[in-house]
Amino acid sequence: MLTEYASLDATALAALIASGEVSAAEVLDAAVARLDAVNPRLGAVVMDWRERARAQVAAGVQGPFAGVPFLLKDLGQDIGGLPAIWGSRARRDVRAQTTSSVVQRWINAGLVVLGKTNLPELALKAVTEPELFGPCRNPWNPEFTPGGSSGGAAAAVAAGIVPVAGASDGGGSIRIPAAYCGLFGLKPSRGRVSEAPEADEFWDGASSTHVLSRSVRDSAALLDRIAVPEPGDPFAVAPPARPWVEEVGADPGRLRIGFSTESPLGTPVHRDMRAAVERTSVLLQGLGHHVEPAAPSIDGLQLAQSYLGIYFGHVAAEVRRCVRQFGARHTDFELETRALAAIGESLPAAEYVSLRQRWNGFARALAAFHAKYDLLLTPTTAQPPARIGELETPASQKAALRAVLALGLGGLLRRTGVVDDLARISLARTPFTQLANLTGTPAMSVPLHMDSEGLPLGVQFLAAWGREDQLLRLAGQLEAAQPWLQRRAAL
């Protein structure tokens, strides 16, 4: 079982358990053995709940994924009474008051919760290197990052600890780790998956919850289980015409696809990422789709500014909440988090509102694009994964930040143009993903290619709002044409 376990997706494992070929306890033992074998090197799992998982199995599990091991992201995916730390020293003693509705739906589907995964502090970065738990490493090459913020989830799935893991995406945090770790990652439409009971919409609706998976069918089947509105949700998205799992393998028809390899910020795009889109275009044409260069008419810098403005505001609000509600000290937060919060505290309400009001302009521009094209194809990321520690803030900049924060001059950081600099610098590696978050549209990263260093890279597709069905049909077609499930890290 241990030999086969790491090569099977959740659907296959569930079928083996349901047939009686293996028991849920045997599958859990295989997951625990794999966890013990690889996690000390990767740092993917930061909360080990194996005994609780054994008790869950012993009590009996039911549902379409009965007995399949699963991991939660430690952000908004909680079980009442258990830790909810969010990668931060400021929350190290916090325990969840309630069980998240999405987690309850995963459990109702039969998934066995083995623990929680690593993430950057408060899920704020596209690398997973929190000071509290230490860095998470990419199973394809542990010298590199698995991305973030769902980096621990991606590393755990890519390393074969679990076949699927909980993730969330507020600026690319499902798609970026999927691209770096050779996984399939779908960000659902805004409002598709409820954030009850703790939130109405995370990050003003920019963030969506789903999973990272090895196969398209797992992602589709689990979306069927969790895309159910809860009482009090801000709005309900129209349900699909049929279960999403039935879209996998269905004919997508002849799609009109516009593609672009140019960064919306005008920053460099690595030749491997450009080549991946070009090769994907050839593959799509061979499958009968119409593909041509095209992109929505959107000012990339304005979009980045709008994204970062909301980002700063929510960081400031979370830091303030931890101080007031949980008794945290400002020094409990990492230096960069304190700097982001200081910028957010200095952001006038009127400016925050103005930045938020831009979102619908981006959505209308993207809708105009979708009037002509079914899908937009881009690289998922502009650059390959960074080495562990490569993006660490230099010591000289840390000293300057400490001085500014000590003087209470957070507003100075914003007024001196640092926001525009952050837009260009911090998003230069990942400039393609935020559009789907601000517009609320579904998007996916598909692991079709490898880069020149032997690391996975993904290509991204954006669909119109509510059209997960279109993405899943195409993903299933691409998976059949160029399979990736058995392409595994040699860890």
N, C-alpha and C positions, 0 to 999 in steps of 0.2 A: 504494500500500500504506500509506503514512504517513497518508493521509486516512482510510482505512477502519480502520486498526489500532486506534485508540483507542476505537472504537465497538463492537468485537467482544468477546464473552466467550471464555474459553479453549476451550470446546467448538467454537465456530465457527472459531476460528483453527486448531485441530487438524484440523478437517475440510478446510479450505482447503489446509493443508500435505499432508495425506494424499492429496488428490485431485491434487496436482501443480500446482494453480493458482498457488501461491507456494511458495518454498523456505523452509526453516527459517532459512537465512542472511538472506534478505530480511526475514523477520519480525523477526529479531534486530536487523537494521539499523534497522528502524522503531522498535523499542523503545529502542535507543540514541539515535536522533534525538529521540525524545520525552523521554528522560531529560535530554539536553543542553538541550532547549528549556525545560523547566519546573522541573527540580530546583534550579537556582540560586536560584529564588524560593521554593521550598517547603521545602527541606532534608529531603526524605523519605528519600533514599538516602544513606547515610554510608559505604558501602564499594562501590566501583565495580569489578566484576570482569568487565568487558566482554571483555577478552582471553581470560580463562579460559572465558567463555561461548562465544566464537568457536571456541576449541579443542574444547570439548565438541560443538558442532555439526559441526565438521569431522571429528571422530572418528566421527560417526554417532549419531543418537538414535532410540530405539524406544520404543513404548508408546502408550497411548491419547491422551496429550497430547504426543506427539513434536514438539519444536521450539517449544513455547509458552514464552515468557520468564516468569521467576518470580523472586521475591525472598524471602529468608529474614529472619525476625526475629532480631535479634542477642541471643537468649536461648534457650539450649537447642536451637537449630537450627543445628548446626555441621557443618563439613567439616574433617576432620582436617588439621592443619597450617596452617589459616587462622585469622585473628583471631577471638576471642570476647571482645569488650570490654564488652558489657552497658551501654553508655552511660556508663562510669565511667573517670575518670583512673586509678583504682586498678587497673584491668585493662587498661590501654592496651597493654601488651606481652604479654598472654596470648594464646596460640594453642591451639586445640582439640587435644586428644590423639587424639580419635577422631571419626568421622562419626556423627551421630545417626541412629538407625534410621529415624526419620520422614523425615529428609532423604534417606536412601538410597532410601526408597520413593518419594518425589517424583521423584528422579532416574530411578529404574527406570520410572516412568510416562512418562518422556520430557521432563519439564520442564527447561528450560535456566536454570541459576542465574546471574542477572545481578549479584547483590550482596546486601548486607544493608541493612536499614532502620533508621531512627532510632527511639529509644525513650528514656523517662526513665531516669535512673540506676537500675540494678538492677530496672527495670520497676516502680517503686514508686508511680507517680502516674497519675492519669487525664488528665493533660496531658503533652505530649511536648516538654519544654524543658530538655534536659540542658545543663549548663555546658560539657561537653566538645565537643559537636557543634553546640550552638545550637538554637533552637526549630524545630520542624516546624510548617508552616502548612497550614491547611485550603484545598484547591483551590476550594471554593465561595466563600470570602472569606478571603484570606491574613491578614487582621487577626485571625482567630479560630483557636483550636486545633482540630486534628482529633481530639482526645481522646487517650487512652492506656490501657494502655501500648503497644498496637500501633498507635500514631499514624502512624508512618512507613509501615507497611504499608497502612493505610487511605488515606493521602494519595496514595501511589503508585498504588493501584488507581483511586481516584476521579479522579486526574489523567491516567489512561490510559498510565502508564509500563508497567505490566503489567496483565493482565486479572484476576490472582489472586495473592495473596501469603500467605506463612506468617504465622501469628499465634498467640497463646496468651492464655488467659483465666483469671486467678487471682482476680478480683473484679469482672469486667466488661470485661476488656481486649480482647476481641473485639467484644462487643456495643456498648460505648460508642463506640468509633471508627466502627463500622458505622452507628450512629444519626447521628452528627455528619457523616458523609461520604456518606450516601445509598447505603449498601452492604448486602448481605445478610451477616449474621454468625451462625453457629451454633456454640455451645459444646457439644461432645459430653458424654455421660455420663462420670462418673469411671471411669477404667480402659479407656475405649474405644480410646484411642490411646496406644501405649506411649511411655514417656519414656526407654527404653533408649538407650545403655548407661550414661549418666551419672547417672541418677536412677531410683528406684523410683516415687515419686510426688512431684511438685513441690508444695511448700507443703502437705504432709500430704494430698495428693489434692485440694486445692481448685482446682488449676490444670489446665487441659486444653489440648491443642494441636490446631489445625485451621487454617483459612484465612479470609481475607476475600475476598469475591467480588462480582461484579456480578450474577450469576444464581444461582438456586437449583440449577439442574442442575449447574453447576460445583462447588458446595459438596458436593452429594450424590455426584457421581462421584469427587471426590477423597477423600471419606470412605471410599468403597469401597476405595480404593487404600491408605490408611494405617491403617485400623482392623483391624490384624492383631496378635495377641499375640506377644511376643518371649520367649525363654527367660529365666526369672528374674523375670518380671513378678509383682507381688504377687497379682493375680488376673486372670482372663479374663472379660470380659463376653460373654454369649451372643450369637452372631452374628445378624444380621438374617435374617428368613425368606426374603428375596430381596434383590438389590442395592438399595442406597438410591436409585440413580439411577432405578430403576423406580418408586419412590414418587412421583416428580415427574410430575404429570399424572394420577396415580391418584385415584380418588374418596375423599375423606377420610371420607365418611359424615356423619351429622348429629352434630356434636360438642357436648358440654356444656362451655361456657366460662364461668368466673367471671372478673369483671374488677374491678379496683380502681385508683383514681387517687390514693389517699391514701398519703403517704410513711410507710413503716414507722417512721420516726424522729419523725413528727409535724412535720416541717419543711415549708416551702412547696413546692408543686408549681406550676410555671408554667402559665398558662392555655392556652398552645399545646399543652403535653403532655397536659393533661386533654382538650382538644378532640380531639387525635389519637386517644386511646382511645375517646372517644365516637363519633367518625366510623368508627373501625374496628368498633365494636360494631354500628353500623347496617349496614356492609358485610357483616359476618358473618351477621347476621340475614337479609339479602337473599340470602345464599348457602345459607340453610336451616339454619343452626346455632342452637342454643339458647344465649342469652347473658343473663346476669343479674349484678348486683353480688354479689361474694363474694370472700373472701380467707382464707388459712389462718390459724389461731389461733396466731400466733407473736409473741413480744415482740421488736419491732424493735431496741430498744436493747440487749437481751441478745445478739441475733444480731450486732449491730455490735461489741459488746465482745469477743465470741468471735472474730470475724474479725480485729479489730485485735490481739488478744493473740497469735494465731498469726503474724500479719504482723510484729509487733515481734520475736518470737523468731527468725523466719527472717532478718530483716534483720541482727540481731545475729550470727547464725551465719555469714552470708555475709561480713560485714565481718571477722569473726574469721578466716575461711578465707583471705580475700585478704591479710590481714596475715601470717598464718603461712605460707601456701603460695606466695604470689606476691611477698612482700616489700613489700607496700603500706604506706604510712603512713596513720594516721588522717586526716591533713590532705589526703590525696588524695581523700577522699570529700566530697561536698557537705555543707554544714552540716546541712541537714534530715535527710540520711541518717545522719549521726553522732548526731543527737538521737534518731532512731528506734532506732538500735542501742543507745544508752545506756539507753533505756527497756526494750528487750528484755533487756539484760544484767542489769537490776535485777528482772526478772520471776522470782519463785521457781518452781522446777520444779513444785511442787504446784499452784500457781495456773495454770500453763500447762496441766497435765493436766486440771484442772477445766474450763477454758475449752474444751479439745478435746473433753471428754466431753459437752458440751452439743450437739455437732453432731447426734448421733443423735436427740436430742429434737426438733430442728428437722425432721429428716428424717421422723420419725413424724407430726408435725403436718401436714407437707406431704402425706404419704401419706394421711392422713385426709381432707384436702381432695380429693385425687385419687380417693378412693373415690366421690365424688359428681360431680366435674368432671374432664373429660379434660384441660383446659388452664387455666392462669391467664394472664390478659392484664393487663399494666400498661404504663405508659410505660417506655421503656428508661432514660431519664434524667429527673430532676426539673426540670432547668434547661437552657436552650440552652447551646451551647459558650461558654466564657469567651474573652475577648480575650487575645491573646498578652501575657503578663506580668501579667495581672489577678490571678492567684492567687499571685504572688510574695510570699514572707514579708516583711512590713514591716521596715524597717531597725531599729526599736526592738526588735522581737521577736528579730531576728537577734542583736542585741547581748546581749540577755538569755540567749539560748541559748548563745552563746559563753562567757558568764560561768559558767553552770551547768556546761557541759561542762569548762571549765578547772578547776573545783573538784571535778570527779568526782561531781557530784550528780545523775546520771541517775535514780536512784531517787526523787529529790524530784519529778521531773516526773510520775512515775506516782502517787505518794502524794497529790499535791495535786489530783487529779481531772482531770489533763490528758487522760487516756485517754477519759473520758466526753465531754470537750469536743471531742477529735479525732473521736470517733464522730459527734457531731452536726454539727460544722463541716466536716470533710474529706469525709464521706460524704453531706452534705446535698444536693449536686448530683447524686449518683448512688446513691440509697439502695435501688434496686430490684434490683440485679444480684447482690449477694453471696449471696442466698438459694440460688441455683442452685449456687454454688461450694461452700458448706458442706454442702449436702445431696447433692451429686454428680449432680444431675439435669440433663438436657439443656435448653437454652434458646436462643432465637434472637431477634435483632432484625431486624425487617422494615421496609424503607424506604418506607412507604406515603405519607408526608405531608411537607409543608414547613412551616416556621414563619412567623410574621408578618414576619420579616426576610429571607425568601428562602433560609434555610438548611435542609438536610434534618433531619428528626427521625424517630426510629424508635419502633415499639411492640414490646414484648417478650412472648413466649409461653414459659411453662414447661410441660414435660410430665413425666410420671412417669419414674422412672429406667429407662433403656434404651429409651425410646420416641422415638428420633430419627425413626423411620418416620412417626409421627403428625405431628410437626412438619413434616417435609418434604412430606408430602401436602398439609397446609394451606398451607404456603408456596407450593407450586406453584399451588394454587387462587387464592391472593391475587395472585400475580404475573400470572396470566392475567386476573384480573378488573380489576386496576389496575396495568398494566405500569410498570416503572421503569427498565428497561435503557437506554432511549434518553434518559432524563433525566440530562444530564451537566453537570458544572461548566463554566462558560464560560471557564475559565482559558486 
